[in-house]
Amino acid sequence: MAKSPPPRYTTHKVRALWFQARASYPVREANVRKLVSERNRVRPAFPPNVNWVPAGPSNIGGRCTALAIHPANPDIVYIGSAGGGVWRSDDAGRTWAAQWHDQPILNVGSLAIDPKSPDTLYCGTGEANLSADSYAGVGIFCTRNGGKNWDLLASSDEARIPRRIGAIAIDPFDSRHVIIGGVTHDAGDASAMFSSPDGGSTWQRQDFISPRNYWCHAVVFHPAIQGVMFATIDENGSKNGIWRSQDGGGTWLQLTKGLPPTSLFARTSLAIAPSRPDTMYAIAATATDGMLGVFKSTNRGSTWSEIHSGQLAKEGQMTYGNCIVVHPADPNHVLCGGVDLHLTTDGGSTWKRATHWDAVRNESTNYAHADHHALVMPASSPGRVYDANDGGMDMSDDGGTKWHNRSKGLAATMFYDSDVAQTDGRRYGGGAQDNGTLTTAEGEPGDFRQVLGGDGGWIVYDPQDADHFYGSIYNFEIHRWRAGHKKEVTPKNAKKAERNSVWMVYIVMDPNDSKTVYSATTRVWKTVDDGVAWKPVSPDLDGSVVSAIEVAPANSKYIYAGTENGGFFRSIDGGTAWSGDLSSSILPQMIVTRIETHPRKAKTVYVTVGGTGSPHVFRSDDAGDSWHDTDGGQLPDTPHHAIVCLPDHPDTVFVASDAAVFRSDDGGATWSNISGNLPHTSFVDLVYHRKDRTLTVATYGRSMFRLSL
């Protein structure tokens, strides 16, 4: 009997809370209007010639959400990434080129290609996978020349269309008839199905469900009968489920025969069998992220039967990963899934697990990355399957039995954190969304490897020994590498509830004693023997997670901690005693994202904060007793994530935010934008390498870049 895979726990909604704490608190949805306007406000009138170079990884992808395949040439593939824009491959994914760079937002939710004019593509911005750990979009873009140029076809603000567009469908009988569906995490934004009769110039909201917001997850046209189309709806009520129109969207009928009660339906995906288009399939989630079922109809949706069984019935995270496709020449050959993909070749009578997220990457032919968001079987190459998932793109040439990764050059990794070994600038890495902790030893963008799985967290290198470093996995799981050997060194005396209270655990090494390491939950933990034993050295500081820790290089007894509640705390005796909250009335009670001290003055300390509506960089010259704003409105009013002071020029300070990277040469009095040629993504970490004089920036959607100073 086959061994059951280890459970894959639902983490995407916890990840959304992590993002919310930094980008949008106290509301759920981050303000994309503010992000775009602030990036434009701080853009220099005459930008300096600042040339950042890609630093990888380019051999490990990132979360991808959408696919579109050229109808005549199945090797031409377009893919949309959650934070890195649109990419194109002309060789079936063996190599990729980024098509998006300076669009207002690089968060993609959907793609569609015009079958009659395949150089015309539509892109819906804003990821619609119900995990709000990325910014929403700004509308729909269109290219008429195969991606060389993209224009904003319809603005979400002006056309009042959704900011998270997860579905685009082009009428096969009339290319000017376009339908979109979207979701929202902000009640003030539109969320529904919209129709355009003129190729996207104008849009009409479809109110057959409600004049108020509802979610539309999928729209498909019948390929052989004009006017017949299907959609899936979640309105949090009895109108959930599958709907059909037979007059091009003029009227709609809810399809219920053979299906569970409609109120049980949550996110649902549809696929029509191209070779027998009255046959169609649906995969549906429950509102609690489970599998409601896989269903089949042979009469255009008039009646349905349930066809899922076995391991498929145990699928999870179905509101996040949810997709289905039918073989172009065989109506009984279906692939679908969520965390993993499942295959039937007999119309659903039997199923087998087609991919194994827990298999060995690049070695096992049944490995494909977990969390599947889009599937395409091109009609011009029957048996070929393209799969967009949290790891980039995987591909099969035999209908889904054997798989190989096709993410080379797809530099769309979403990092939480990064570090560079000071003794060897070729050694660097970071923790990535669902791609683990990634490192390179050669300094080559295409030479990264995964050293920890899951969502990778904080990584920190010993400043004196590149072979000694720490990494982490989501929650409070910490690993140590020493002389080539890895060992888990999570504090064993931390209770489960405390470990689970933190999504990404902060780790910092004493710059003067690498055996002394600090980490935190709602209190600060310390080891003085390189992770053998840990003890909590602070009380519960303010009830929220400790989000930043700094050990002053000038005096290791000075330790600073910041919290998600915006608190700032200090110890001047190595962690034995702690102050109360020193954030005062100056710090804005937003999450403290990073703390940095002057390399020569332990009492001079900078903090960065998240959120919007306040300054984001503050300085204290008396260890936190008093503060002043060093932002002064010169920096963008967007979440700031990182700050670094140069050891040899301590008044030179760099900061990174969701909008830009800035530099100050006078301790924060004045600032200049050095974003240069960086793409319009979020910048989440900065690391300066002293010997090489390079600055490395990690992004949440476009991997890493490096600048020579």
C-alpha positions as CSV (number, residue, x, y, z in Angstrom):
1,M,0.0,0.0,0.0
2,A,1.4,3.4,-1.0
3,K,2.6,5.6,1.9
4,S,0.4,8.6,2.5
5,P,2.2,11.9,2.0
6,P,2.9,14.1,5.0
7,P,0.2,16.6,5.6
8,R,0.6,20.0,4.0
9,Y,-0.9,22.5,6.4
10,T,-2.8,25.5,5.2
11,T,-0.6,28.5,5.6
12,H,-1.7,31.0,3.0
13,K,-4.2,32.8,5.2
14,V,-1.6,33.1,8.0
15,R,0.8,34.5,5.4
16,A,-1.9,37.1,4.5
17,L,-2.0,38.2,8.1
18,W,1.8,38.7,8.0
19,F,1.5,40.8,4.9
20,Q,-1.4,42.8,6.4
21,A,0.5,43.6,9.5
22,R,3.2,45.2,7.4
23,A,1.3,46.7,4.5
24,S,-2.3,47.4,5.4
25,Y,-3.1,47.3,9.1
26,P,-5.8,47.9,10.4
27,V,-7.6,47.0,7.2
28,R,-7.2,43.8,5.2
29,E,-6.4,45.1,1.7
30,A,-3.2,47.1,1.1
31,N,-3.7,50.5,-0.6
32,V,-2.5,50.0,-4.2
33,R,-3.6,53.5,-5.2
34,K,-1.3,54.9,-2.5
35,L,1.6,52.6,-3.6
36,V,1.4,53.8,-7.2
37,S,1.0,57.5,-6.4
38,E,3.8,57.5,-3.9
39,R,6.2,55.7,-6.3
40,N,5.4,58.4,-8.9
41,R,5.7,61.2,-6.3
42,V,9.3,60.2,-5.3
43,R,10.5,59.4,-8.8
44,P,13.3,61.8,-9.7
45,A,12.7,64.3,-12.5
46,F,16.1,63.3,-13.9
47,P,16.8,59.8,-12.6
48,P,20.5,59.0,-11.9
49,N,22.2,56.3,-13.8
50,V,21.9,53.5,-11.2
51,N,22.3,50.0,-12.6
52,W,21.2,47.1,-10.5
53,V,22.0,43.7,-11.9
54,P,20.0,40.5,-11.3
55,A,21.3,38.4,-8.5
56,G,19.0,35.4,-8.7
57,P,17.6,33.0,-8.2
58,S,16.9,32.4,-11.9
59,N,16.8,28.6,-11.6
60,I,14.0,28.6,-9.0
61,G,10.7,30.2,-9.8
62,G,8.1,31.9,-7.6
63,R,4.3,31.9,-7.3
64,C,2.7,32.0,-10.7
65,T,-1.0,32.5,-11.2
66,A,-1.9,32.4,-14.9
67,L,-1.1,30.9,-18.3
68,A,-1.8,31.6,-21.9
69,I,-0.5,29.5,-24.8
70,H,-0.3,30.5,-28.5
71,P,-3.0,28.5,-30.3
72,A,-0.8,27.6,-33.3
73,N,2.6,27.3,-31.6
74,P,2.5,25.5,-28.3
75,D,6.0,26.4,-27.5
76,I,5.1,30.1,-27.0
77,V,4.0,30.4,-23.4
78,Y,2.9,33.5,-21.4
79,I,2.9,33.2,-17.6
80,G,1.7,35.7,-15.0
81,S,3.4,35.8,-11.6
82,A,1.9,36.9,-8.3
83,G,4.5,39.7,-7.8
84,G,6.7,39.7,-10.8
85,G,4.6,40.6,-13.9
86,V,4.2,38.8,-17.2
87,W,6.9,36.6,-18.7
88,R,7.2,34.9,-22.1
89,S,8.9,31.8,-23.3
90,D,9.4,30.8,-27.0
91,D,10.8,27.3,-26.2
92,A,8.1,25.7,-24.0
93,G,9.5,27.2,-20.8
94,R,13.2,26.2,-21.2
95,T,14.0,29.9,-21.0
96,W,12.0,33.0,-20.0
97,A,12.1,36.7,-20.6
98,A,10.3,39.3,-18.4
99,Q,7.8,41.4,-20.4
100,W,6.8,43.6,-17.5
101,H,9.1,45.9,-15.6
102,D,7.7,49.4,-15.0
103,Q,4.0,48.8,-15.1
104,P,2.2,50.4,-12.1
105,I,1.9,47.0,-10.4
106,L,3.4,43.6,-11.3
107,N,0.8,41.4,-9.5
108,V,-1.0,39.3,-12.1
109,G,-4.2,37.4,-11.6
110,S,-5.2,36.2,-15.1
111,L,-4.2,36.0,-18.8
112,A,-6.1,35.3,-22.0
113,I,-5.1,35.1,-25.6
114,D,-7.3,35.9,-28.6
115,P,-7.5,32.7,-30.6
116,K,-8.2,34.6,-33.8
117,S,-5.4,37.1,-33.3
118,P,-2.8,35.4,-31.0
119,D,-0.6,38.4,-30.7
120,T,-3.4,40.0,-28.7
121,L,-3.4,39.1,-25.0
122,Y,-5.2,40.5,-22.0
123,C,-3.8,40.6,-18.5
124,G,-5.9,41.0,-15.4
125,T,-3.9,42.5,-12.5
126,G,-4.3,41.6,-8.9
127,E,-3.9,38.0,-7.7
128,A,-7.3,36.4,-7.1
129,N,-6.3,33.3,-5.2
130,L,-8.0,34.5,-1.9
131,S,-4.7,35.0,-0.2
132,A,-4.3,38.7,0.4
133,D,-0.5,38.7,0.8
134,S,0.1,40.9,-2.2
135,Y,-1.2,44.2,-3.5
136,A,-4.3,44.3,-5.5
137,G,-4.2,45.4,-9.2
138,V,-5.0,48.5,-11.2
139,G,-7.1,47.0,-14.0
140,I,-6.6,45.2,-17.4
141,F,-3.6,45.5,-19.7
142,C,-3.5,44.5,-23.4
143,T,-0.8,43.8,-25.9
144,R,-1.4,43.7,-29.7
145,N,2.1,42.6,-30.6
146,G,2.8,39.5,-28.6
147,G,3.9,41.3,-25.5
148,K,6.4,43.8,-26.8
149,N,4.2,46.6,-25.6
150,W,1.5,46.6,-23.0
151,D,-1.1,49.3,-22.4
152,L,-3.6,49.8,-19.6
153,L,-6.8,49.0,-21.4
154,A,-9.2,49.6,-18.5
155,S,-8.4,51.2,-15.2
156,S,-10.0,49.7,-12.1
157,D,-10.7,53.2,-10.9
158,E,-12.2,54.6,-14.1
159,A,-14.0,51.5,-15.3
160,R,-15.0,50.4,-11.8
161,I,-13.9,46.8,-12.5
162,P,-12.3,44.5,-10.0
163,R,-8.8,45.0,-8.6
164,R,-8.2,41.3,-8.4
165,I,-9.1,39.8,-11.7
166,G,-8.9,36.0,-11.7
167,A,-10.8,35.2,-14.9
168,I,-10.7,36.5,-18.5
169,A,-12.7,34.8,-21.3
170,I,-12.8,35.8,-25.0
171,D,-15.8,34.9,-27.0
172,P,-14.6,32.4,-29.7
173,F,-17.2,33.8,-32.1
174,D,-16.6,37.5,-31.4
175,S,-13.2,38.5,-30.1
176,R,-14.5,41.9,-29.1
177,H,-16.8,40.2,-26.5
178,V,-14.7,39.8,-23.4
179,I,-15.8,38.7,-19.9
180,I,-13.9,39.1,-16.7
181,G,-14.5,37.9,-13.1
182,G,-12.9,39.1,-10.0
183,V,-12.8,39.2,-6.2
184,T,-12.0,41.8,-3.6
185,H,-10.7,42.0,0.0
186,D,-12.0,45.6,0.3
187,A,-15.7,46.3,0.4
188,G,-15.1,49.6,-1.3
189,D,-13.7,47.9,-4.5
190,A,-15.8,46.3,-7.2
191,S,-16.2,42.5,-7.3
192,A,-18.4,40.7,-9.8
193,M,-18.6,39.6,-13.4
194,F,-18.1,42.3,-16.0
195,S,-18.7,42.2,-19.8
196,S,-17.3,44.3,-22.6
197,P,-18.8,44.3,-26.1
198,D,-16.0,46.3,-27.6
199,G,-12.7,44.6,-26.8
200,G,-12.4,46.2,-23.4
201,S,-13.1,49.9,-24.2
202,T,-16.2,49.9,-22.1
203,W,-17.5,47.5,-19.3
204,Q,-20.9,46.6,-17.9
205,R,-21.4,45.0,-14.5
206,Q,-23.5,41.8,-14.6
207,D,-26.1,42.1,-11.8
208,F,-27.9,38.9,-12.3
209,I,-26.6,37.7,-9.0
210,S,-26.8,41.0,-7.0
211,P,-26.2,44.7,-7.4
212,R,-23.8,44.3,-4.5
213,N,-20.4,42.7,-4.6
214,Y,-20.0,39.0,-5.3
215,W,-17.1,36.8,-6.4
216,C,-16.8,35.4,-9.9
217,H,-14.0,32.8,-10.1
218,A,-14.4,31.3,-13.6
219,V,-15.9,32.1,-17.0
220,V,-15.8,29.8,-20.1
221,F,-17.4,30.0,-23.5
222,H,-18.8,26.9,-25.3
223,P,-16.5,26.5,-28.3
224,A,-19.1,25.3,-30.7
225,I,-22.4,27.0,-29.9
226,Q,-22.5,30.8,-30.1
227,G,-23.9,32.5,-27.0
228,V,-23.5,29.6,-24.6
229,M,-21.2,30.4,-21.6
230,F,-20.7,29.3,-18.1
231,A,-19.5,31.0,-14.9
232,T,-18.9,30.1,-11.2
233,I,-20.1,32.4,-8.4
234,D,-19.5,32.8,-4.7
235,E,-22.0,35.3,-3.2
236,N,-21.9,33.7,0.3
237,G,-25.4,32.3,-0.1
238,S,-27.8,30.3,-2.1
239,K,-26.7,31.8,-5.4
240,N,-23.2,30.2,-5.1
241,G,-22.2,27.6,-7.7
242,I,-22.4,27.1,-11.5
243,W,-24.4,29.3,-13.9
244,R,-25.2,29.1,-17.6
245,S,-26.2,31.6,-20.2
246,Q,-27.5,30.7,-23.7
247,D,-27.8,34.2,-25.0
248,G,-24.4,35.6,-24.6
249,G,-24.9,36.8,-21.1
250,G,-28.3,38.3,-21.4
251,T,-30.0,35.9,-19.0
252,W,-28.5,33.3,-16.6
253,L,-29.7,30.0,-15.1
254,Q,-28.3,28.4,-12.0
255,L,-27.3,24.8,-12.6
256,T,-28.2,22.5,-9.7
257,K,-29.3,19.1,-10.8
258,G,-27.0,16.4,-9.4
259,L,-24.9,18.9,-7.4
260,P,-24.7,19.5,-3.7
261,P,-26.7,22.4,-2.1
262,T,-25.5,25.6,-3.8
263,S,-24.7,27.3,-0.5
264,L,-21.9,24.7,0.1
265,F,-20.0,25.9,-3.0
266,A,-17.1,28.2,-2.6
267,R,-14.4,28.7,-5.2
268,T,-15.1,26.6,-8.3
269,S,-13.2,26.1,-11.6
270,L,-14.6,24.8,-14.9
271,A,-13.2,23.0,-18.0
272,I,-15.0,22.1,-21.2
273,A,-13.8,19.1,-23.3
274,P,-12.7,20.6,-26.6
275,S,-13.3,17.3,-28.5
276,R,-16.8,16.9,-27.0
277,P,-17.8,20.3,-25.8
278,D,-21.1,19.3,-24.3
279,T,-19.0,17.5,-21.7
280,M,-17.6,19.6,-18.9
281,Y,-16.1,19.3,-15.5
282,A,-16.0,21.4,-12.3
283,I,-13.9,21.3,-9.2
284,A,-15.3,23.0,-6.2
285,A,-14.0,24.1,-2.8
286,T,-15.8,24.4,0.5
287,A,-15.8,27.7,2.4
288,T,-13.4,26.0,4.9
289,D,-10.7,25.4,2.3
290,G,-11.6,21.7,1.7
291,M,-12.7,19.7,-1.3
292,L,-16.5,19.9,-2.0
293,G,-16.1,17.7,-5.1
294,V,-15.3,17.1,-8.7
295,F,-18.4,17.0,-11.0
296,K,-19.1,16.0,-14.6
297,S,-21.8,16.9,-17.0
298,T,-22.4,15.5,-20.5
299,N,-25.3,17.8,-21.4
300,R,-23.9,21.3,-21.1
301,G,-24.4,21.5,-17.4
302,S,-28.1,20.5,-17.3
303,T,-27.3,17.6,-15.0
304,W,-24.2,16.6,-13.1
305,S,-22.7,13.6,-11.3
306,E,-20.0,13.6,-8.6
307,I,-16.8,11.7,-9.8
308,H,-14.1,12.3,-7.2
309,S,-12.8,9.7,-4.8
310,G,-9.8,8.5,-2.8
311,Q,-6.8,10.8,-2.3
312,L,-8.5,13.5,-4.4
313,A,-11.2,13.8,-1.9
314,K,-8.6,14.7,0.8
315,E,-7.2,17.7,-1.1
316,G,-6.8,20.9,0.8
317,Q,-6.2,24.7,0.4
318,M,-8.9,24.5,-2.3
319,T,-9.8,28.1,-2.1
320,Y,-6.1,29.0,-2.9
321,G,-5.1,26.4,-5.5
322,N,-8.0,25.3,-7.7
323,C,-7.8,24.4,-11.3
324,I,-8.9,21.8,-13.9
325,V,-8.2,21.0,-17.6
326,V,-9.4,18.4,-20.2
327,H,-7.3,16.8,-22.8
328,P,-8.0,18.5,-26.2
329,A,-8.6,15.1,-28.0
330,D,-9.9,12.9,-25.2
331,P,-12.9,14.0,-23.1
332,N,-12.2,11.4,-20.5
333,H,-8.7,12.6,-19.7
334,V,-8.8,15.2,-16.9
335,L,-6.3,16.8,-14.6
336,C,-7.3,18.8,-11.6
337,G,-6.3,19.6,-8.1
338,G,-5.2,22.0,-5.5
339,V,-2.1,21.1,-3.4
340,D,-1.4,18.2,-5.8
341,L,-2.8,17.3,-9.2
342,H,-4.9,14.2,-9.8
343,L,-5.5,12.4,-13.1
344,T,-8.3,10.4,-14.6
345,T,-8.3,8.8,-18.1
346,D,-11.8,7.2,-17.8
347,G,-14.0,10.2,-17.2
348,G,-13.7,10.1,-13.4
349,S,-14.3,6.5,-12.7
350,T,-10.8,6.1,-11.3
351,W,-8.2,8.7,-10.3
352,K,-4.5,8.6,-9.5
353,R,-2.3,11.2,-7.8
354,A,-0.4,12.7,-10.7
355,T,2.1,14.9,-8.8
356,H,3.8,14.6,-5.5
357,W,4.9,17.9,-3.9
358,D,6.9,15.9,-1.3
359,A,9.0,14.0,-4.0
360,V,12.6,15.0,-4.8
361,R,12.8,18.1,-7.0
362,N,14.7,17.6,-10.3
363,E,15.0,13.8,-9.5
364,S,11.5,12.3,-9.3
365,T,9.4,12.4,-12.5
366,N,6.2,12.7,-10.4
367,Y,7.5,15.9,-8.7
368,A,5.7,19.1,-9.4
369,H,5.6,22.1,-7.0
370,A,2.6,22.3,-4.7
371,D,-0.3,24.7,-5.0
372,H,-1.6,24.7,-8.5
373,H,-3.2,27.8,-10.0
374,A,-3.5,27.3,-13.7
375,L,-3.5,24.4,-16.1
376,V,-3.4,24.4,-19.9
377,M,-3.4,21.5,-22.4
378,P,-2.7,23.1,-25.8
379,A,-4.8,21.8,-28.7
380,S,-1.9,22.0,-31.1
381,S,0.2,19.6,-28.9
382,P,-2.2,16.9,-27.5
383,G,-0.7,15.4,-24.3
384,R,1.3,18.4,-23.3
385,V,0.4,20.1,-20.0
386,Y,1.5,23.4,-18.6
387,D,1.1,23.9,-14.9
388,A,1.5,27.3,-13.1
389,N,2.0,26.9,-9.4
390,D,3.8,28.3,-6.3
391,G,7.1,27.2,-7.7
392,G,6.9,28.7,-11.2
393,M,5.9,26.3,-14.0
394,D,6.0,22.5,-14.4
395,M,5.4,20.6,-17.6
396,S,4.3,17.2,-18.8
397,D,4.6,15.8,-22.3
398,D,2.5,12.7,-21.6
399,G,-0.8,14.0,-20.3
400,G,0.4,14.4,-16.7
401,T,2.2,11.2,-15.8
402,K,5.8,12.4,-15.9
403,W,6.8,16.0,-15.0
404,H,9.8,18.3,-15.3
405,N,10.3,21.8,-14.0
406,R,10.4,24.7,-16.5
407,S,11.3,27.7,-14.4
408,K,14.8,28.4,-15.6
409,G,15.1,32.2,-16.1
410,L,11.7,32.8,-14.3
411,A,13.2,35.0,-11.7
412,A,9.9,35.6,-9.8
413,T,10.9,34.4,-6.3
414,M,9.0,36.1,-3.4
415,F,11.5,36.7,-0.6
416,Y,10.8,37.5,3.1
417,D,14.4,38.1,4.0
418,S,18.0,37.7,2.8
419,D,21.6,37.8,4.0
420,V,25.1,37.8,2.5
421,A,28.1,36.1,4.0
422,Q,30.6,38.9,4.8
423,T,33.6,36.6,4.4
424,D,32.5,35.5,0.9
425,G,30.1,37.7,-1.1
426,R,29.3,34.7,-3.4
427,R,27.5,33.1,-0.5
428,Y,24.1,34.5,0.0
429,G,20.4,33.6,0.1
430,G,17.1,34.2,1.7
431,G,13.8,32.7,2.9
432,A,11.1,32.5,0.2
433,Q,7.3,32.1,-0.1
434,D,6.7,28.4,-0.5
435,N,10.2,27.8,-2.0
436,G,12.0,27.3,1.2
437,T,15.4,28.8,2.2
438,L,17.4,29.3,-1.0
439,T,21.2,29.8,-1.1
440,T,24.1,30.0,-3.6
441,A,27.7,29.3,-2.9
442,E,29.0,30.5,-6.3
443,G,27.3,33.8,-6.5
444,E,25.6,32.9,-9.8
445,P,21.9,33.7,-10.3
446,G,21.3,30.3,-11.8
447,D,23.1,28.3,-9.0
448,F,20.6,28.5,-6.1
449,R,19.6,25.4,-4.2
450,Q,17.0,24.8,-1.5
451,V,18.4,24.1,1.9
452,L,15.1,24.2,3.9
453,G,11.6,23.6,2.7
454,G,8.2,25.2,3.3
455,D,8.0,28.9,3.5
456,G,11.6,29.9,4.3
457,G,12.2,32.5,6.9
458,W,15.1,34.5,8.3
459,I,18.6,33.5,7.4
460,V,21.8,35.0,9.0
461,Y,25.4,34.3,8.3
462,D,28.2,34.3,10.8
463,P,30.2,37.5,9.9
464,Q,33.4,35.5,10.4
465,D,32.5,32.1,8.9
466,A,30.4,31.6,5.8
467,D,29.9,27.9,6.7
468,H,28.2,28.9,10.0
469,F,24.7,30.2,9.5
470,Y,21.1,30.0,10.7
471,G,17.9,29.5,8.7
472,S,14.3,29.0,9.6
473,I,10.9,27.7,8.5
474,Y,7.5,29.4,9.2
475,N,6.5,29.4,12.8
476,F,9.3,29.0,15.3
477,E,11.5,26.4,13.6
478,I,15.2,27.2,13.5
479,H,18.1,25.3,11.9
480,R,21.8,25.8,12.2
481,W,24.6,25.0,9.7
482,R,28.1,24.5,11.0
483,A,31.1,22.9,9.1
484,G,28.7,21.5,6.5
485,H,26.3,19.9,9.0
486,K,22.7,21.0,9.5
487,K,20.8,20.6,12.8
488,E,17.5,21.8,14.0
489,V,18.0,24.0,17.1
490,T,14.5,25.2,17.7
491,P,14.0,26.1,21.4
492,K,12.5,22.9,22.9
493,N,11.1,24.7,25.9
494,A,8.9,27.0,23.8
495,K,5.3,25.8,24.0
496,K,3.4,25.0,20.8
497,A,1.0,27.9,21.1
498,E,4.0,30.3,21.5
499,R,5.8,28.8,18.5
500,N,2.7,29.1,16.3
501,S,2.1,32.7,17.3
502,V,4.8,33.9,14.9
503,W,4.8,33.4,11.1
504,M,8.3,34.4,10.3
505,V,10.7,34.3,13.3
506,Y,13.3,37.0,13.5
507,I,16.9,35.8,14.0
508,V,20.0,37.9,14.7
509,M,23.5,36.9,15.6
510,D,25.7,38.9,18.0
511,P,28.2,40.5,15.6
512,N,30.9,40.2,18.3
513,D,30.1,36.6,19.4
514,S,28.6,34.3,16.8
515,K,27.6,31.7,19.4
516,T,25.2,34.2,20.9
517,V,22.0,34.3,18.9
518,Y,18.6,35.9,19.5
519,S,15.2,35.1,18.2
520,A,11.7,35.9,19.4
521,T,8.0,35.0,19.7
522,T,6.1,37.5,21.8
523,R,9.2,37.5,24.0
524,V,13.0,37.5,23.2
525,W,14.9,34.2,23.3
526,K,18.7,33.9,23.6
527,T,21.3,31.2,23.2
528,V,24.9,31.6,24.2
529,D,26.1,28.2,23.0
530,D,25.2,28.3,19.3
531,G,21.7,26.9,19.7
532,V,22.3,24.0,22.1
533,A,20.2,25.7,24.8
534,W,17.8,28.6,24.6
535,K,16.0,30.6,27.3
536,P,13.6,33.5,27.2
537,V,15.4,36.6,28.3
538,S,12.5,39.1,28.2
539,P,8.9,39.1,29.4
540,D,6.0,39.1,27.0
541,L,6.8,42.6,25.7
542,D,3.4,44.0,24.7
543,G,1.4,40.9,23.7
544,S,2.3,41.1,20.0
545,V,5.0,39.3,18.0
546,V,8.5,40.7,18.2
547,S,9.1,41.7,14.6
548,A,12.6,43.1,14.8
549,I,15.7,42.7,16.9
550,E,19.1,44.4,16.8
551,V,22.3,43.8,18.7
552,A,24.5,46.8,18.5
553,P,27.9,46.1,16.9
554,A,29.5,48.9,19.0
555,N,28.3,47.3,22.3
556,S,26.6,43.9,22.3
557,K,25.0,44.6,25.7
558,Y,22.7,47.0,23.9
559,I,19.8,45.0,22.4
560,Y,16.7,46.5,20.9
561,A,13.4,44.9,20.0
562,G,10.4,46.1,18.0
563,T,6.9,44.6,17.9
564,E,4.0,44.2,15.5
565,N,2.1,46.6,17.8
566,G,4.7,49.3,17.1
567,G,6.4,49.0,20.5
568,F,10.1,49.6,21.0
569,F,12.0,48.0,23.9
570,R,15.6,48.1,25.1
571,S,18.1,46.1,27.2
572,I,21.5,47.5,28.1
573,D,22.8,44.4,29.9
574,G,22.6,41.7,27.2
575,G,19.0,40.9,27.7
576,T,18.8,40.5,31.5
577,A,16.6,43.5,32.1
578,W,14.3,45.3,29.7
579,S,12.7,48.7,29.5
580,G,9.1,49.4,29.1
581,D,7.8,50.6,25.7
582,L,9.9,53.5,24.4
583,S,8.0,54.1,21.2
584,S,6.6,57.3,22.8
585,S,4.2,59.6,21.0
586,I,6.6,59.9,18.0
587,L,6.7,56.4,16.6
588,P,3.3,55.8,14.9
589,Q,2.2,52.6,16.6
590,M,2.7,50.7,13.3
591,I,4.7,47.5,13.1
592,V,8.5,48.0,13.6
593,T,10.0,46.2,10.6
594,R,13.7,46.7,11.1
595,I,16.1,48.2,13.7
596,E,19.7,49.3,12.8
597,T,22.3,50.9,15.0
598,H,25.2,53.2,14.2
599,P,28.2,51.0,13.7
600,R,30.2,53.0,16.2
601,K,27.5,54.3,18.5
602,A,25.3,51.8,20.3
603,K,22.9,54.5,21.4
604,T,22.2,55.8,17.9
605,V,19.5,53.7,16.5
606,Y,17.2,53.8,13.5
607,V,13.8,52.1,13.0
608,T,11.6,51.5,10.0
609,V,7.9,51.0,10.2
610,G,5.2,49.6,8.0
611,G,1.7,50.8,7.1
612,T,0.8,54.2,5.5
613,G,-0.2,57.6,6.8
614,S,2.9,58.4,8.8
615,P,6.6,58.8,8.4
616,H,8.5,55.6,8.1
617,V,12.1,56.1,9.3
618,F,13.0,57.4,12.8
619,R,16.2,58.0,14.6
620,S,17.2,58.1,18.2
621,D,20.6,59.3,19.6
622,D,19.9,58.3,23.2
623,A,19.0,54.6,22.9
624,G,15.3,55.2,22.3
625,D,14.6,57.8,25.1
626,S,13.7,60.4,22.4
627,W,13.0,60.1,18.7
628,H,12.9,62.3,15.6
629,D,11.5,61.7,12.2
630,T,14.3,61.3,9.6
631,D,11.8,60.7,6.8
632,G,10.5,64.2,6.6
633,G,8.2,63.4,3.7
634,Q,11.1,62.8,1.4
635,L,10.5,59.1,1.4
636,P,7.4,57.4,0.0
637,D,4.4,56.9,2.3
638,T,4.5,53.1,1.8
639,P,5.6,50.3,4.1
640,H,9.3,50.3,4.7
641,H,11.0,47.0,5.4
642,A,14.8,47.4,5.8
643,I,17.6,49.8,6.7
644,V,21.3,49.5,6.7
645,C,24.2,51.7,7.8
646,L,27.6,51.4,6.1
647,P,30.3,50.3,8.6
648,D,33.0,52.5,7.2
649,H,30.7,55.4,6.4
650,P,28.1,55.2,9.2
651,D,26.3,58.4,8.1
652,T,25.5,56.6,4.8
653,V,22.2,54.9,5.2
654,F,20.0,52.9,2.8
655,V,16.3,52.1,3.2
656,A,14.0,49.8,1.2
657,S,10.2,50.0,0.9
658,D,7.4,48.8,-1.2
659,A,8.0,51.7,-3.6
660,A,11.7,52.4,-3.8
661,V,15.2,52.1,-2.5
662,F,16.7,55.4,-1.0
663,R,20.1,56.6,0.1
664,S,21.2,59.2,2.6
665,D,24.7,60.4,3.1
666,D,24.0,62.6,6.1
667,G,22.5,60.2,8.6
668,G,18.9,60.6,7.3
669,A,18.7,64.4,7.0
670,T,18.3,64.2,3.2
671,W,17.5,61.3,0.8
672,S,17.9,60.4,-2.8
673,N,16.1,57.7,-4.8
674,I,18.5,55.1,-6.1
675,S,15.9,52.6,-7.5
676,G,17.3,53.2,-10.9
677,N,16.4,50.3,-13.2
678,L,14.7,48.1,-10.5
679,P,11.3,46.7,-11.5
680,H,8.1,48.0,-9.8
681,T,7.9,45.3,-7.1
682,S,8.2,45.4,-3.3
683,F,11.7,45.6,-1.8
684,V,11.8,43.7,1.5
685,D,15.5,43.5,2.6
686,L,18.9,45.1,2.1
687,V,22.3,43.7,2.8
688,Y,25.6,45.6,2.4
689,H,28.8,43.6,1.7
690,R,31.7,45.5,3.2
691,K,34.6,43.9,1.2
692,D,32.9,43.8,-2.2
693,R,31.1,47.2,-1.6
694,T,27.8,45.9,-3.0
695,L,24.3,46.4,-1.9
696,T,21.9,43.4,-2.3
697,V,18.1,44.0,-2.4
698,A,15.6,41.2,-2.0
699,T,12.2,41.6,-3.5
700,Y,8.7,40.0,-3.0
701,G,8.2,38.9,-6.6
702,R,11.3,39.5,-8.7
703,S,14.1,37.6,-6.8
704,M,17.2,39.7,-5.9
705,F,19.3,42.4,-7.4
706,R,22.7,43.8,-6.6
707,L,24.3,47.2,-6.9
708,S,28.0,48.0,-6.9
709,L,28.7,51.1,-4.8
